[in-house]
Each structure stands twice: as C-alpha cells, then as structure tokens.
Amino acid sequence: MTFEAVPRLILASGSMARRQLLAATGLPFDVVPAAVDEAAVKREGMAEGIDAAALALRLAETKARHVSALHGAELVLAADQILALGTGMLDKPVGRNGLAEHLARLQGRSHDLVNGVILMRGGQVLWSYTDRVRMLMRSLDQETRDSYVRDAPDAVLQSVGGYRIEAEGIHLFAAIDGDSSSIQGLPLLPVLAALREEGLCWHPAPADGKPGKREDEGQ
C-alpha cells in the first residue's frame, strides 16, 4: 500500500486511543500534544454556562490553535470529549478512589460522551464537528465494582468515563447507541471525509507498482 501525504497532518493530542485509531487508517501523521490548561478552559466554559458540545469544541479549538501557531503550514487535527451526566459533567477519575466514585455515579444510568473535533491550518478553522454517543451502564453489585476498581489497568484513568470500551470496559455496559470510534474520542468517518476534502487521501498501490493518481486528478 502507498499513500500520498499532501499536506502533512499533525494530531494535536496526547491520547493513545486517538493515536491508535488514526494510525489504523493507514494515514501518516505526526503527534504534537497541545500544552494547554484544559482545566482552566473547562472552568471558564462552565462559568459561562455553555453546553457539553460547545465546551468540547472550545477545548478542541484551543488545542488546535496552540499547535497551529507552531506549525502554521500544516493541517492540525484536535479533539476533545466531555462526559455529560444529567445536567452535569464528569472529569477523568483521579486515582482508584476517583474511579470508584465514577462507577458509583454512572452505574445503572445513561450518560453521553460528547466529542468536539477541529481541523485547522494557519490558525483558521477549516472544519468543526460534534457528535454524541449514549451509553447505558448496567447496574453493578459491590463485588463487581470493587474488582473493577482493583484490577482495571491504569489506562482507564486516562478516560473521562474511567473505562476502555475496546477492552475490559465493555463488560460494564447494557446498551450503547453510537459509533465505537466516537466512544474512543475520534469519530473516524467524518474526520476522514474532512481530510479528503483537504487533499489528504489514502490510495492502494496499483498493480504496476507506480504511484496512483490523486482523487482530484483527471482520468
């Protein structure tokens, strides 16, 4: 397989889940985590009373703008995810005690994972997107909660929900309404469509081994 990388893509995220999702598509990209104070952005947004989708977009745009200022000629992709529970929002669990508190609040209830995604170049937003996934966590007895808090890998503490749906976290749920890539924080189908619009397309190698045409070239 071959790929024409025009232009270069930067993922402005330190999330391993997002990195793995994008890498699995075969697109080449660099990773430049954005050094921004997410907690401060969240506090400001919540003080203004904005909803989860607007807050997720604001966080994503803040990350994208920070990285774009350093790499102005490149495409910068940034995303963030908010967990909305009723009229409130949850942050990532802090330690195992925080994980236990998350499970106690989420079990037996539905919550939403809300994604905000921004594609930027030269400080200009080229594309923005939000989506929402409804998650119903099943009712958990105390033994199940205790064993999960004790045995789940540390990686779950980097998830806003305290679970990895692609791994052991699937056992916590009774129903899910949404795309798996959105649950992991990067809705791939709309992201890939936006990247194609900017000329970033994946191509299989032709039989003769010569580079294939780009989608926007003539026949």
C-alpha positions in Angstrom: 0.0 0.0 0.0 1.1 3.6 -0.7 -0.1 6.9 0.4 0.4 10.5 -0.9 0.8 12.8 2.1 -0.3 16.2 0.7 -0.4 18.1 3.0 1.3 17.0 6.3 -1.1 16.1 9.2 -0.5 16.8 12.9 -2.6 15.2 15.6 -2.7 17.7 18.5 -3.4 15.1 21.1 -1.6 13.0 23.7 -4.4 10.5 23.8 -3.1 7.0 23.0 -6.6 5.9 21.9 -6.9 8.7 19.3 -3.4 8.0 18.1 -4.1 4.3 17.6 -7.4 5.0 15.9 -5.8 7.3 13.4 -2.8 5.1 12.8 -5.1 2.1 12.0 -6.4 4.1 9.0 -3.0 4.0 7.3 -2.7 7.8 7.2 0.8 9.2 8.1 0.8 11.9 10.7 2.9 13.4 13.4 1.8 13.8 17.1 2.3 17.1 18.8 0.3 17.2 22.1 -1.0 20.7 22.9 0.3 22.2 26.1 -2.9 23.9 27.2 -4.6 24.2 30.6 -7.7 22.2 29.9 -9.0 22.6 33.4 -8.9 26.4 33.1 -10.8 26.2 29.7 -13.4 23.9 31.3 -13.9 26.2 34.3 -14.3 29.2 32.0 -16.8 27.4 29.8 -18.8 26.0 32.7 -18.9 29.5 34.3 -20.4 30.8 31.1 -23.0 28.0 31.1 -22.2 26.6 27.7 -23.3 23.1 26.9 -21.2 19.9 26.6 -20.9 20.1 22.8 -19.8 23.8 22.8 -17.3 23.0 25.6 -15.8 20.0 23.7 -15.4 22.2 20.6 -13.8 25.0 22.6 -11.3 22.6 24.1 -10.5 21.1 20.7 -10.1 24.5 19.1 -7.8 25.7 22.0 -5.6 22.7 21.4 -5.6 23.1 17.6 -4.8 26.8 17.8 -1.9 26.2 20.1 -0.3 23.7 17.8 -1.2 25.6 14.6 0.7 28.6 15.9 3.8 26.4 15.9 3.1 24.6 12.6 1.1 27.1 10.6 1.5 25.5 7.2 0.3 22.1 8.3 -3.2 20.6 8.9 -3.8 20.3 12.6 -6.4 17.9 13.9 -7.6 18.2 17.5 -10.4 16.6 19.5 -11.8 16.6 23.0 -14.5 14.6 24.8 -16.9 15.6 27.5 -18.9 13.2 29.7 -22.4 14.6 30.3 -24.3 13.1 33.1 -27.8 14.6 33.6 -27.2 18.4 33.8 -23.6 17.9 35.0 -20.2 16.8 33.5 -17.6 14.5 34.8 -13.8 14.8 34.5 -11.3 12.0 34.3 -11.2 10.0 37.6 -8.4 10.9 39.9 -6.8 7.7 41.2 -8.6 4.5 42.2 -10.8 6.3 44.7 -11.9 8.6 41.9 -12.6 5.5 39.7 -14.8 4.0 42.4 -16.7 7.3 42.6 -17.2 7.3 38.8 -18.6 3.8 38.9 -21.0 4.6 41.7 -22.4 7.6 39.8 -22.6 6.0 36.4 -23.8 2.5 37.1 -27.5 1.9 36.4 -27.8 5.2 34.4 -27.3 6.6 30.9 -24.6 9.2 30.2 -23.4 10.8 27.0 -20.0 11.0 25.5 -19.8 14.3 23.6 -17.0 14.8 21.0 -15.7 18.1 19.6 -13.3 17.9 16.6 -11.5 20.8 14.9 -9.4 20.8 11.7 -7.2 23.9 11.4 -4.5 25.3 9.2 -2.6 28.6 9.7 -4.8 29.4 12.7 -8.0 29.2 10.6 -10.7 26.6 11.4 -11.3 24.6 8.2 -13.9 22.2 9.7 -15.6 21.5 13.0 -17.8 18.6 14.2 -19.6 17.4 17.2 -21.4 14.2 18.0 -22.9 12.4 20.9 -22.9 8.7 22.0 -25.4 7.5 24.5 -24.0 4.9 27.0 -26.1 2.9 29.4 -24.0 1.3 32.2 -25.6 -1.7 33.7 -26.3 -1.9 37.5 -23.2 -3.3 39.2 -23.1 -5.1 42.5 -20.5 -4.1 45.1 -18.2 -7.0 44.3 -18.1 -6.2 40.6 -17.4 -2.5 41.3 -14.6 -3.4 43.8 -13.0 -5.9 41.4 -13.0 -3.5 38.5 -11.5 -0.7 40.6 -8.8 -3.1 41.9 -7.9 -4.8 38.6 -8.6 -2.4 35.8 -5.3 -1.2 34.2 -4.1 2.3 34.9 -5.0 3.3 31.3 -8.7 3.6 32.4 -7.7 6.6 34.5 -6.9 8.5 31.2 -10.5 8.0 30.0 -13.1 10.6 31.0 -15.5 7.7 31.8 -13.0 5.5 33.6 -13.4 2.7 31.1 -12.0 1.4 27.8 -14.9 0.2 25.7 -12.5 -1.5 23.3 -11.2 -3.7 26.2 -12.4 -4.7 29.7 -14.8 -1.7 29.9 -17.3 -3.4 27.5 -18.4 -5.6 30.4 -19.8 -2.6 32.3 -22.5 -1.8 29.7 -26.0 -2.9 29.0 -26.5 -0.8 25.8 -24.6 1.6 23.6 -26.0 3.9 20.9 -23.2 5.3 18.8 -20.0 4.6 16.8 -17.1 2.8 18.6 -14.5 5.4 17.3 -16.6 8.2 18.7 -16.6 6.4 22.1 -12.8 6.3 21.9 -12.7 10.0 21.2 -12.2 10.4 17.5 -15.2 9.9 15.1 -13.3 8.5 12.2 -15.8 8.6 9.3 -16.5 12.3 9.4 -12.8 13.0 10.2 -11.6 11.0 7.2 -14.2 12.8 5.0 -12.9 16.2 6.1 -9.3 15.2 5.5 -10.2 14.1 2.0 -11.6 17.5 1.3 -8.2 18.9 2.2 -6.4 16.6 -0.2 -5.3 14.0 2.4 -6.3 10.7 0.8 -5.1 7.1 1.2 -4.5 5.1 -2.0 -3.8 1.4 -2.6 -0.7 0.7 -4.7 -1.5 -0.1 -8.4 -0.5 -3.5 -9.9 2.5 -2.0 -11.7 3.9 -0.5 -8.5 3.8 3.0 -9.9 2.2 5.8 -7.8 -1.5 6.1 -8.4 -3.4 9.3 -9.2 -4.9 11.5 -6.6 -8.6 11.6 -6.4 -8.7 15.1 -7.8 -6.6 14.3 -10.9 -8.2 13.6 -14.3 -8.6 10.2 -15.8 
